[in-house]
Amino acid sequence: MHDKTIIASHYVLNDILLTLDTGELEDIRRVCNKYVCRYGNDDALVRVCNMALGAKVGRKALEDMRCMLEELIDIRRLENSGGTELWFSDRRKVK
């Protein structure tokens, strides 16, 4: 079978990005903490969320976090929505 760890989808990452756009720092930390607990094996998610969970978070860190999230959303959208790592290369040929 496929032995992959469960990673956060682009919907989860988009939720963090929306919270980053509209929320206060405490809201951002709450959402990041929730998803880090749920997807602890997702290294990219943990790396992004640790930027908001640090002791001193400035505007630069939040802008870097936004850029990383946008890039990761594009990657996850491709991976989770039928990108290059599909189980079947062509579903029409599977009988």
N, CA and C atoms as an extended XYZ file, in Angstrom:
285
Properties=species:S:1:pos:R:3:atomname:S:1:resname:S:1:resid:I:1 pbc="F F F"
N         0.832       -1.180        0.000 N   MET     1
C         0.000        0.000        0.000 CA  MET     1
C         0.875        1.241        0.000 C   MET     1
N         0.295        2.365        0.297 N   HIS     2
C         1.016        3.631        0.321 CA  HIS     2
C         1.322        3.988        1.768 C   HIS     2
N         2.597        4.138        2.064 N   ASP     3
C         3.021        4.455        3.419 CA  ASP     3
C         3.421        5.925        3.486 C   ASP     3
N         2.439        6.818        3.490 N   LYS     4
C         2.693        8.244        3.578 CA  LYS     4
C         2.067        8.781        4.849 C   LYS     4
N         2.707        9.762        5.407 N   THR     5
C         2.127       10.405        6.573 CA  THR     5
C         0.994       11.315        6.115 C   THR     5
N         0.089       11.573        7.004 N   ILE     6
C        -1.039       12.443        6.689 CA  ILE     6
C        -0.558       13.879        6.776 C   ILE     6
N        -0.766       14.609        5.685 N   ILE     7
C        -0.358       16.012        5.641 CA  ILE     7
C        -1.600       16.886        5.547 C   ILE     7
N        -1.430       18.119        5.933 N   ALA     8
C        -2.536       19.069        5.898 CA  ALA     8
C        -2.853       19.420        4.449 C   ALA     8
N        -4.141       19.472        4.135 N   SER     9
C        -4.560       19.819        2.784 CA  SER     9
C        -4.474       21.326        2.571 C   SER     9
N        -4.703       21.718        1.330 N   HIS    10
C        -4.671       23.149        1.044 CA  HIS    10
C        -5.838       23.878        1.710 C   HIS    10
N        -6.896       23.159        2.077 N   TYR    11
C        -8.002       23.780        2.805 CA  TYR    11
C        -7.571       24.189        4.219 C   TYR    11
N        -6.793       23.351        4.856 N   VAL    12
C        -6.271       23.668        6.194 CA  VAL    12
C        -5.333       24.867        6.106 C   VAL    12
N        -4.437       24.842        5.128 N   LEU    13
C        -3.496       25.937        4.959 CA  LEU    13
C        -4.218       27.235        4.621 C   LEU    13
N        -5.278       27.129        3.840 N   ASN    14
C        -6.061       28.314        3.507 CA  ASN    14
C        -6.762       28.870        4.740 C   ASN    14
N        -7.201       28.004        5.647 N   ASP    15
C        -7.814       28.451        6.898 CA  ASP    15
C        -6.804       29.248        7.722 C   ASP    15
N        -5.578       28.777        7.769 N   ILE    16
C        -4.534       29.509        8.492 CA  ILE    16
C        -4.280       30.853        7.821 C   ILE    16
N        -4.239       30.866        6.491 N   LEU    17
C        -4.003       32.106        5.754 CA  LEU    17
C        -5.129       33.112        5.976 C   LEU    17
N        -6.371       32.648        5.973 N   LEU    18
C        -7.495       33.546        6.234 CA  LEU    18
C        -7.453       34.100        7.648 C   LEU    18
N        -7.071       33.267        8.601 N   THR    19
C        -6.931       33.736        9.979 CA  THR    19
C        -5.799       34.751       10.079 C   THR    19
N        -4.753       34.525        9.318 N   LEU    20
C        -3.633       35.462        9.292 CA  LEU    20
C        -4.077       36.812        8.740 C   LEU    20
N        -4.963       36.788        7.755 N   ASP    21
C        -5.453       38.027        7.146 CA  ASP    21
C        -6.410       38.788        8.047 C   ASP    21
N        -7.253       38.072        8.773 N   THR    22
C        -8.324       38.749        9.506 CA  THR    22
C        -8.179       38.709       11.017 C   THR    22
N        -7.346       37.846       11.532 N   GLY    23
C        -7.323       37.633       12.969 CA  GLY    23
C        -6.232       38.375       13.705 C   GLY    23
N        -6.379       38.364       15.000 N   GLU    24
C        -5.364       38.870       15.897 CA  GLU    24
C        -4.316       37.790       16.112 C   GLU    24
N        -3.224       38.147       16.737 N   LEU    25
C        -2.133       37.207       16.949 CA  LEU    25
C        -2.578       36.004       17.776 C   LEU    25
N        -3.438       36.219       18.755 N   GLU    26
C        -3.925       35.103       19.569 CA  GLU    26
C        -4.783       34.140       18.747 C   GLU    26
N        -5.590       34.682       17.833 N   ASP    27
C        -6.386       33.820       16.949 CA  ASP    27
C        -5.477       33.006       16.031 C   ASP    27
N        -4.445       33.633       15.510 N   ILE    28
C        -3.492       32.948       14.633 CA  ILE    28
C        -2.795       31.837       15.400 C   ILE    28
N        -2.379       32.125       16.606 N   ARG    29
C        -1.706       31.107       17.431 CA  ARG    29
C        -2.648       29.954       17.766 C   ARG    29
N        -3.906       30.255       18.042 N   ARG    30
C        -4.882       29.212       18.371 CA  ARG    30
C        -5.092       28.281       17.179 C   ARG    30
N        -5.268       28.853       16.000 N   VAL    31
C        -5.496       28.046       14.798 CA  VAL    31
C        -4.244       27.237       14.456 C   VAL    31
N        -3.087       27.862       14.538 N   CYS    32
C        -1.833       27.143       14.248 CA  CYS    32
C        -1.626       26.001       15.235 C   CYS    32
N        -1.870       26.251       16.498 N   ASN    33
C        -1.695       25.215       17.511 CA  ASN    33
C        -2.646       24.045       17.257 C   ASN    33
N        -3.880       24.345       16.860 N   LYS    34
C        -4.864       23.302       16.574 CA  LYS    34
C        -4.372       22.401       15.443 C   LYS    34
N        -3.872       23.001       14.373 N   TYR    35
C        -3.452       22.199       13.226 CA  TYR    35
C        -2.104       21.522       13.438 C   TYR    35
N        -1.227       22.120       14.219 N   VAL    36
C         0.050       21.460       14.525 CA  VAL    36
C        -0.207       20.224       15.373 C   VAL    36
N        -1.153       20.306       16.295 N   CYS    37
C        -1.496       19.123       17.091 CA  CYS    37
C        -2.107       18.030       16.222 C   CYS    37
N        -2.901       18.419       15.250 N   ARG    38
C        -3.577       17.458       14.383 CA  ARG    38
C        -2.634       16.854       13.338 C   ARG    38
N        -1.743       17.673       12.776 N   TYR    39
C        -0.836       17.235       11.711 CA  TYR    39
C         0.612       17.403       12.153 C   TYR    39
N         0.967       16.795       13.251 N   GLY    40
C         2.300       16.947       13.820 CA  GLY    40
C         3.423       16.392       12.967 C   GLY    40
N         3.116       15.458       12.065 N   ASN    41
C         4.147       14.886       11.204 CA  ASN    41
C         4.361       15.680        9.927 C   ASN    41
N         3.583       16.711        9.700 N   ASP    42
C         3.706       17.552        8.519 CA  ASP    42
C         4.763       18.620        8.797 C   ASP    42
N         5.981       18.357        8.355 N   ASP    43
C         7.107       19.244        8.671 CA  ASP    43
C         6.922       20.659        8.131 C   ASP    43
N         6.379       20.787        6.931 N   ALA    44
C         6.197       22.112        6.340 CA  ALA    44
C         5.176       22.931        7.137 C   ALA    44
N         4.102       22.289        7.544 N   LEU    45
C         3.091       22.982        8.353 CA  LEU    45
C         3.670       23.404        9.697 C   LEU    45
N         4.403       22.521       10.329 N   VAL    46
C         5.005       22.831       11.630 CA  VAL    46
C         5.985       24.002       11.495 C   VAL    46
N         6.772       23.989       10.425 N   ARG    47
C         7.746       25.065       10.196 CA  ARG    47
C         7.045       26.408       10.036 C   ARG    47
N         5.956       26.438        9.274 N   VAL    48
C         5.213       27.682        9.065 CA  VAL    48
C         4.563       28.143       10.360 C   VAL    48
N         3.923       27.231       11.062 N   CYS    49
C         3.201       27.615       12.283 CA  CYS    49
C         4.134       28.018       13.415 C   CYS    49
N         5.332       27.464       13.442 N   ASN    50
C         6.276       27.856       14.491 CA  ASN    50
C         6.660       29.330       14.392 C   ASN    50
N         6.495       29.902       13.206 N   MET    51
C         6.772       31.331       13.046 CA  MET    51
C         5.775       32.164       13.850 C   MET    51
N         4.539       31.691       13.967 N   ALA    52
C         3.523       32.425       14.726 CA  ALA    52
C         3.511       32.035       16.189 C   ALA    52
N         4.029       30.857       16.504 N   LEU    53
C         3.997       30.382       17.884 CA  LEU    53
C         5.200       30.839       18.701 C   LEU    53
N         6.114       31.549       18.078 N   GLY    54
C         7.294       32.032       18.785 CA  GLY    54
C         6.957       33.117       19.796 C   GLY    54
N         7.936       33.436       20.618 N   ALA    55
C         7.711       34.422       21.675 CA  ALA    55
C         7.505       35.826       21.107 C   ALA    55
N         8.369       36.229       20.196 N   LYS    56
C         8.267       37.564       19.603 CA  LYS    56
C         7.930       37.419       18.128 C   LYS    56
N         6.742       37.858       17.762 N   VAL    57
C         6.290       37.771       16.379 CA  VAL    57
C         6.070       39.184       15.870 C   VAL    57
N         6.809       39.526       14.835 N   GLY    58
C         6.681       40.861       14.261 CA  GLY    58
C         6.009       40.818       12.905 C   GLY    58
N         5.877       41.982       12.329 N   ARG    59
C         5.238       42.105       11.016 CA  ARG    59
C         6.019       41.335        9.958 C   ARG    59
N         7.342       41.340       10.032 N   LYS    60
C         8.193       40.630        9.065 CA  LYS    60
C         7.936       39.129        9.123 C   LYS    60
N         7.825       38.583       10.325 N   ALA    61
C         7.570       37.151       10.477 CA  ALA    61
C         6.206       36.776        9.910 C   ALA    61
N         5.199       37.629       10.102 N   LEU    62
C         3.866       37.351        9.575 CA  LEU    62
C         3.847       37.440        8.053 C   LEU    62
N         4.605       38.374        7.477 N   GLU    63
C         4.682       38.467        6.019 CA  GLU    63
C         5.413       37.258        5.432 C   GLU    63
N         6.481       36.818        6.099 N   ASP    64
C         7.182       35.609        5.660 CA  ASP    64
C         6.274       34.387        5.756 C   ASP    64
N         5.504       34.345        6.815 N   MET    65
C         4.559       33.249        7.008 CA  MET    65
C         3.517       33.239        5.898 C   MET    65
N         3.030       34.409        5.520 N   ARG    66
C         2.046       34.525        4.453 CA  ARG    66
C         2.630       34.011        3.132 C   ARG    66
N         3.846       34.394        2.802 N   CYS    67
C         4.489       33.945        1.563 CA  CYS    67
C         4.682       32.426        1.551 C   CYS    67
N         5.136       31.890        2.671 N   MET    68
C         5.340       30.443        2.767 CA  MET    68
C         4.014       29.700        2.637 C   MET    68
N         2.968       30.223        3.259 N   LEU    69
C         1.648       29.586        3.177 CA  LEU    69
C         1.113       29.599        1.749 C   LEU    69
N         1.245       30.724        1.054 N   GLU    70
C         0.747       30.808       -0.317 CA  GLU    70
C         1.470       29.819       -1.225 C   GLU    70
N         2.779       29.692       -1.059 N   GLU    71
C         3.546       28.738       -1.852 CA  GLU    71
C         3.147       27.303       -1.509 C   GLU    71
N         2.989       27.016       -0.235 N   LEU    72
C         2.622       25.676        0.209 CA  LEU    72
C         1.199       25.314       -0.231 C   LEU    72
N         0.298       26.281       -0.262 N   ILE    73
C        -1.069       26.033       -0.730 CA  ILE    73
C        -1.044       25.594       -2.190 C   ILE    73
N        -0.254       26.277       -3.004 N   ASP    74
C        -0.159       25.894       -4.413 CA  ASP    74
C         0.390       24.483       -4.573 C   ASP    74
N         1.388       24.141       -3.790 N   ILE    75
C         1.987       22.805       -3.864 CA  ILE    75
C         0.986       21.754       -3.410 C   ILE    75
N         0.321       21.980       -2.290 N   ARG    76
C        -0.624       20.993       -1.754 CA  ARG    76
C        -1.838       20.844       -2.650 C   ARG    76
N        -2.281       21.929       -3.256 N   ARG    77
C        -3.429       21.842       -4.155 CA  ARG    77
C        -3.111       20.897       -5.312 C   ARG    77
N        -1.907       20.980       -5.821 N   LEU    78
C        -1.495       20.099       -6.903 CA  LEU    78
C        -1.336       18.666       -6.422 C   LEU    78
N        -0.699       18.477       -5.269 N   GLU    79
C        -0.447       17.131       -4.747 CA  GLU    79
C        -1.734       16.417       -4.347 C   GLU    79
N        -2.615       17.101       -3.647 N   ASN    80
C        -3.812       16.461       -3.096 CA  ASN    80
C        -4.982       16.421       -4.060 C   ASN    80
N        -4.903       17.156       -5.144 N   SER    81
C        -6.034       17.214       -6.066 CA  SER    81
C        -5.740       16.537       -7.396 C   SER    81
N        -4.811       15.613       -7.395 N   GLY    82
C        -4.556       14.867       -8.614 CA  GLY    82
C        -3.349       15.350       -9.372 C   GLY    82
N        -2.292       15.613       -8.682 N   GLY    83
C        -1.079       16.076       -9.326 CA  GLY    83
C        -0.287       14.943       -9.924 C   GLY    83
N         0.983       14.959       -9.723 N   THR    84
C         1.875       14.003      -10.367 CA  THR    84
C         1.996       12.690       -9.620 C   THR    84
N         1.494       12.591       -8.406 N   GLU    85
C         1.659       11.372       -7.622 CA  GLU    85
C         0.337       10.626       -7.432 C   GLU    85
N        -0.430       10.497       -8.497 N   LEU    86
C        -1.679        9.741       -8.427 CA  LEU    86
C        -1.388        8.259       -8.323 C   LEU    86
N        -2.298        7.527       -7.726 N   TRP    87
C        -2.126        6.084       -7.614 CA  TRP    87
C        -2.161        5.431       -8.989 C   TRP    87
N        -3.022        5.959       -9.859 N   PHE    88
C        -3.152        5.422      -11.209 CA  PHE    88
C        -2.770        6.526      -12.186 C   PHE    88
N        -1.917        6.195      -13.141 N   SER    89
C        -1.505        7.219      -14.078 CA  SER    89
C        -2.655        7.626      -15.007 C   SER    89
N        -3.518        6.681      -15.364 N   ASP    90
C        -4.657        6.991      -16.198 CA  ASP    90
C        -5.825        6.154      -15.723 C   ASP    90
N        -6.809        6.739      -15.116 N   ARG    91
C        -7.912        6.008      -14.509 CA  ARG    91
C        -8.807        5.321      -15.553 C   ARG    91
N        -8.787        5.799      -16.788 N   ARG    92
C        -9.633        5.192      -17.814 CA  ARG    92
C        -9.122        3.817      -18.218 C   ARG    92
N        -7.834        3.540      -18.017 N   LYS    93
C        -7.260        2.266      -18.402 CA  LYS    93
C        -7.397        1.216      -17.317 C   LYS    93
N        -7.787        1.594      -16.123 N   VAL    94
C        -7.918        0.651      -15.002 CA  VAL    94
C        -9.250       -0.072      -15.138 C   VAL    94
N        -9.215       -1.404      -15.063 N   LYS    95
C       -10.452       -2.188      -15.203 CA  LYS    95
C       -10.773       -2.898      -13.937 C   LYS    95
